[in-house]
């Protein structure tokens, strides 16, 4: 989710690795069939939106985002310790990681947490699926190698139609919290902006994607510590359910899920690994309905299917 995703999952960090050797080690050492890991990753990232919703029931949104990056950083630092890999070095690298952390972690994680105060977790997951649409629109301007094609432009229009369907535009968006939905869509926009920045600044930086992402999450932890101390009062207690949700969201959904994604990219390639994106809103919506009792109207799954179809079209490339 990463991230989501997320959409183009692992692109936010995996695009920044110059050497395939750490990923190759992950692929060779995989003991579980990639299809099972693919399914597990889909479930973990799909359930992330439910975990955010549960976390906000006991903590302020900034605290949920802070816990997410903190426990995610701990998980990846444990991986680096086992592999005996160092963190990135150099002031310039850490300066770029600071910007990447803001765009790919601090801002979107905080926005999704605030969004889920007023919108269902399933709707947040569907908004997350619009990230490839934002990315396609931005890439036409910012990345010269991504030229527009009729199919990709059609995908962008189809995705926009899907968003309007999910929100029930013909009803005047009644029953949908505009502010929360805007926050979720803005969070999804942060990801492709961050990906473009990473591709242009960190693509040649030495180090594995895990090391770069661990450093990125460490910086995001510091950013959210500062922001939460300035704008949010310290929590008065540690409610069990929300606390466990935040720990799982960070350690599993943000830390280990990224590690699992890197292994999939190395084993089956980025195109196949990226397909996990299209299962996330389905799982997020299902989990919200079954476990949180969120309402599901016909336009939500129909619109989500249209969004995913449009997103798939925007990812096609010329042969």
C-alpha positions as CSV (number, residue, x, y, z in Angstrom):
1,X,0.0,0.0,0.0
2,X,2.5,1.0,-0.4
3,X,1.4,1.8,-1.0
4,X,0.5,1.6,-1.8
5,X,0.6,0.5,-3.1
6,X,0.7,-0.3,-3.7
7,X,-0.7,0.7,-7.2
8,X,2.6,0.0,-8.9
9,X,3.5,-1.6,-5.6
10,X,7.2,-1.6,-4.7
11,X,7.9,0.9,-7.5
12,X,8.1,3.6,-4.9
13,X,11.2,2.1,-3.5
14,X,12.1,-0.8,-5.8
15,X,12.7,1.6,-8.7
16,X,15.6,2.9,-6.7
17,X,17.8,-0.1,-6.8
18,X,20.8,-0.2,-9.1
19,X,22.0,-3.7,-8.2
20,X,20.0,-6.9,-8.5
21,X,22.1,-9.0,-6.2
22,X,20.1,-8.5,-3.0
23,X,16.9,-9.2,-4.9
24,X,18.5,-12.2,-6.5
25,X,19.4,-13.6,-3.1
26,X,15.8,-13.2,-2.0
27,X,14.5,-15.0,-5.1
28,X,16.9,-17.9,-4.7
29,X,16.2,-18.3,-1.0
30,X,12.4,-18.3,-1.4
31,X,11.0,-21.4,0.1
32,X,7.3,-20.7,-0.6
33,X,5.8,-20.7,-4.1
34,X,5.5,-17.2,-5.5
35,X,1.7,-17.6,-6.0
36,X,1.2,-18.2,-2.3
37,X,3.3,-15.2,-1.4
38,X,1.4,-13.2,-4.0
39,X,-1.9,-14.1,-2.4
40,X,-0.6,-13.4,1.1
41,X,0.7,-10.0,0.0
42,X,-2.7,-9.1,-1.5
43,X,-4.4,-10.0,1.7
44,X,-1.9,-8.1,3.9
45,X,-2.2,-4.9,1.8
46,X,-5.9,-5.3,1.4
47,X,-6.4,-5.6,5.2
48,X,-4.2,-2.5,5.8
49,X,-7.2,-0.2,5.3
50,X,-9.2,-2.2,7.9
51,X,-6.2,-1.9,10.3
52,X,-6.1,1.9,9.7
53,X,-9.8,2.1,10.6
54,X,-9.3,0.1,13.8
55,X,-6.2,2.1,14.7
56,X,-8.1,5.5,14.4
57,X,-10.6,4.2,16.9
58,X,-8.0,4.5,19.6
59,X,-5.4,6.9,18.3
60,X,-5.2,10.2,16.5
61,X,-4.5,9.9,12.8
62,X,-0.9,11.2,13.1
63,X,-0.2,8.6,15.8
64,X,-1.5,5.8,13.5
65,X,0.8,7.0,10.7
66,X,3.7,7.3,13.2
67,X,3.2,3.8,14.5
68,X,3.0,2.5,11.0
69,X,6.3,3.8,9.9
70,X,8.0,3.1,13.2
71,X,7.1,-0.6,13.3
72,X,7.7,-0.8,9.5
73,X,11.2,0.6,10.0
74,X,11.9,-1.9,12.9
75,X,10.9,-4.8,10.7
76,X,13.2,-3.8,7.8
77,X,16.0,-3.0,10.2
78,X,15.7,-6.5,11.5
79,X,16.0,-7.8,8.0
80,X,19.1,-5.7,7.4
81,X,20.7,-7.0,10.6
82,X,20.1,-10.6,9.6
83,X,21.6,-9.9,6.2
84,X,24.4,-7.7,7.6
85,X,23.6,-5.0,5.1
86,X,24.4,-1.4,6.0
87,X,22.0,1.6,5.8
88,X,22.5,4.1,2.9
89,X,25.4,6.5,3.3
90,X,26.0,10.1,2.2
91,X,24.3,13.4,2.9
92,X,22.9,13.7,-0.6
93,X,21.3,10.3,-0.4
94,X,19.7,11.0,3.0
95,X,18.4,14.4,1.7
96,X,16.7,12.6,-1.2
97,X,15.3,10.0,1.2
98,X,13.9,12.8,3.3
99,X,11.8,14.1,0.4
100,X,10.9,10.5,-0.6
101,X,9.7,9.8,3.0
102,X,7.5,12.9,2.9
103,X,5.9,12.0,-0.4
104,X,5.6,8.2,-0.1
105,X,5.0,7.7,3.6
106,X,4.5,10.8,5.9
107,X,1.9,12.5,3.7
108,X,-0.1,9.6,2.3
109,X,-0.2,7.6,5.5
110,X,-1.4,10.6,7.4
111,X,-4.0,11.5,4.8
112,X,-5.4,8.0,4.7
113,X,-5.6,7.9,8.5
114,X,-7.6,11.2,8.5
115,X,-9.7,10.0,5.6
116,X,-10.8,6.9,7.4
117,X,-12.2,9.0,10.3
118,X,-15.2,9.7,8.0
119,X,-15.2,7.3,5.1
120,X,-15.4,3.4,5.0
121,X,-12.1,1.5,4.8
122,X,-13.3,-0.1,1.6
123,X,-13.7,3.3,-0.1
124,X,-10.2,4.2,1.0
125,X,-8.9,1.1,-0.6
126,X,-10.7,1.9,-3.9
127,X,-9.3,5.5,-3.8
128,X,-5.9,3.9,-3.3
129,X,-6.4,2.1,-6.6
130,X,-6.6,5.4,-8.5
131,X,-2.8,5.9,-8.0
132,X,-1.9,4.4,-11.4
133,X,-4.4,6.9,-13.0
134,X,-2.7,9.8,-11.3
135,X,0.7,8.4,-12.2
136,X,-0.2,8.0,-15.9
137,X,-1.4,11.6,-16.0
138,X,1.7,12.9,-14.3
139,X,4.1,10.7,-16.4
140,X,2.8,12.3,-19.6
141,X,4.3,15.6,-18.4
142,X,7.2,14.6,-16.1
143,X,8.6,11.4,-17.7
144,X,9.6,11.7,-21.4
145,X,9.8,7.9,-21.8
146,X,6.1,7.5,-21.0
147,X,4.4,8.7,-24.2
148,X,0.6,8.9,-24.4
149,X,-1.2,6.3,-26.4
150,X,-4.9,6.0,-27.2
151,X,-5.2,3.0,-25.0
152,X,-3.6,4.7,-22.0
153,X,-5.6,7.9,-22.5
154,X,-8.8,5.7,-22.7
155,X,-7.7,4.1,-19.5
156,X,-7.4,7.4,-17.8
157,X,-10.9,8.4,-18.9
158,X,-12.3,5.0,-17.9
159,X,-10.7,5.3,-14.4
160,X,-12.2,8.7,-13.9
161,X,-15.6,7.3,-14.9
162,X,-15.1,4.5,-12.3
163,X,-14.4,7.1,-9.5
164,X,-17.6,8.9,-10.4
165,X,-19.5,5.6,-10.2
166,X,-18.1,4.7,-6.8
167,X,-19.0,8.2,-5.5
168,X,-22.5,8.1,-6.9
169,X,-22.1,11.2,-9.0
170,X,-25.7,10.9,-10.4
171,X,-27.0,11.3,-6.9
172,X,-25.0,14.4,-6.2
173,X,-22.4,12.5,-4.2
174,X,-25.0,12.0,-1.4
175,X,-23.9,9.9,1.5
176,X,-20.2,10.3,0.7
177,X,-18.0,12.5,2.9
178,X,-16.3,14.9,0.5
179,X,-13.5,15.9,2.8
180,X,-12.5,12.3,3.7
181,X,-12.7,11.2,0.1
182,X,-10.6,14.1,-1.0
183,X,-8.0,13.2,1.6
184,X,-7.9,9.6,0.3
185,X,-7.6,10.7,-3.3
186,X,-4.9,13.2,-2.4
187,X,-3.0,10.4,-0.6
188,X,-3.1,8.4,-3.8
189,X,-1.8,11.3,-5.8
190,X,1.3,11.5,-3.4
191,X,2.5,8.1,-4.5
192,X,3.2,8.7,-8.2
193,X,4.7,12.1,-7.4
194,X,7.1,10.3,-5.0
195,X,7.8,7.6,-7.6
196,X,8.8,10.2,-10.1
197,X,11.1,11.8,-7.6
198,X,12.7,8.5,-6.6
199,X,13.3,7.5,-10.2
200,X,15.1,10.8,-10.9
201,X,17.1,11.0,-7.7
202,X,17.8,7.6,-6.2
203,X,18.0,5.3,-9.2
204,X,21.8,5.1,-9.1
205,X,22.3,5.2,-5.4
206,X,24.2,2.1,-4.1
207,X,22.4,-0.2,-1.7
208,X,19.5,-2.6,-1.8
209,X,15.9,-1.5,-1.9
210,X,15.4,-2.8,1.6
211,X,18.2,-0.6,2.9
212,X,16.9,2.4,1.1
213,X,13.3,1.8,2.3
214,X,14.4,1.2,5.9
215,X,16.2,4.6,5.8
216,X,13.2,6.2,4.3
217,X,10.9,4.9,7.0
218,X,13.3,6.0,9.7
219,X,13.2,9.5,8.3
220,X,9.4,9.4,8.1
221,X,9.3,8.3,11.7
222,X,11.3,11.5,12.7
223,X,9.0,13.6,10.5
224,X,5.8,12.2,12.1
225,X,7.3,12.5,15.6
226,X,7.8,16.2,15.0
227,X,4.4,16.8,13.4
228,X,2.4,14.8,16.0
229,X,4.2,16.5,18.9
230,X,3.2,19.9,17.4
231,X,-0.4,19.2,16.4
232,X,-1.6,16.2,18.4
233,X,-1.8,15.6,22.1
234,X,0.0,12.5,23.4
235,X,-2.2,9.4,23.8
236,X,-3.6,8.9,27.3
237,X,-3.6,5.1,27.1
238,X,-2.8,2.0,25.0
239,X,-6.1,0.4,23.9
240,X,-5.4,-3.2,23.0
241,X,-7.3,-3.5,19.7
242,X,-6.0,-0.3,18.1
243,X,-2.5,-0.9,19.4
244,X,-2.3,-4.4,17.9
245,X,-3.8,-3.0,14.6
246,X,-1.1,-0.3,14.4
247,X,1.7,-2.8,15.2
248,X,0.4,-5.2,12.5
249,X,-0.1,-2.3,10.0
250,X,3.6,-1.3,10.4
251,X,5.4,-4.5,10.9
252,X,3.4,-6.6,8.4
253,X,1.7,-4.1,6.0
254,X,4.5,-1.7,5.7
255,X,7.7,-3.6,6.6
256,X,7.5,-7.2,5.8
257,X,5.1,-6.7,2.9
258,X,7.6,-4.6,1.1
259,X,10.3,-7.2,1.7
260,X,7.9,-9.8,0.3
261,X,7.2,-7.6,-2.7
262,X,10.9,-7.2,-3.5
263,X,11.2,-11.0,-3.6
264,X,8.3,-11.2,-6.0
265,X,9.8,-8.6,-8.3
266,X,13.1,-10.6,-8.4
267,X,11.4,-13.9,-9.1
268,X,8.5,-13.1,-11.5
269,X,9.3,-9.6,-12.7
270,X,7.8,-6.2,-11.9
271,X,4.8,-6.6,-14.3
272,X,3.4,-9.7,-12.6
273,X,4.3,-8.5,-9.1
274,X,2.5,-5.3,-9.8
275,X,-0.8,-7.1,-10.4
276,X,-1.2,-7.4,-6.7
277,X,-2.5,-3.8,-6.9
278,X,-5.7,-5.0,-8.5
279,X,-6.7,-7.3,-5.7
280,X,-6.2,-4.7,-2.9
281,X,-9.5,-2.8,-3.3
282,X,-11.4,-6.1,-3.6
283,X,-10.0,-7.4,-0.3
284,X,-10.3,-4.0,1.4
285,X,-13.9,-3.7,0.5
286,X,-14.7,-7.3,1.5
287,X,-12.9,-7.0,4.8
288,X,-14.7,-3.8,5.6
289,X,-18.1,-5.3,4.9
290,X,-17.6,-8.6,6.7
291,X,-15.5,-7.5,9.7
292,X,-16.6,-3.8,10.3
293,X,-20.1,-4.0,9.0
294,X,-19.6,-1.3,6.4
295,X,-22.4,-0.9,3.9
296,X,-22.0,-1.9,0.3
297,X,-24.1,-0.5,-2.5
298,X,-24.1,-1.8,-6.1
299,X,-22.1,1.2,-7.4
300,X,-19.1,0.5,-5.1
301,X,-18.0,-2.8,-6.7
302,X,-19.1,-1.8,-10.2
303,X,-17.2,1.5,-9.9
304,X,-14.1,-0.3,-8.4
305,X,-14.1,-2.7,-11.3
306,X,-14.2,0.2,-13.8
307,X,-11.3,1.9,-11.9
308,X,-9.2,-1.2,-12.0
309,X,-9.9,-1.7,-15.7
310,X,-8.8,1.9,-16.4
311,X,-5.7,1.5,-14.2
312,X,-4.8,-1.7,-16.1
313,X,-5.0,0.1,-19.4
314,X,-2.8,3.0,-18.2
315,X,-0.1,0.5,-17.5
316,X,0.2,-0.9,-21.0
317,X,3.3,0.0,-23.0
318,X,4.4,-0.1,-26.6
319,X,6.2,-3.3,-27.5
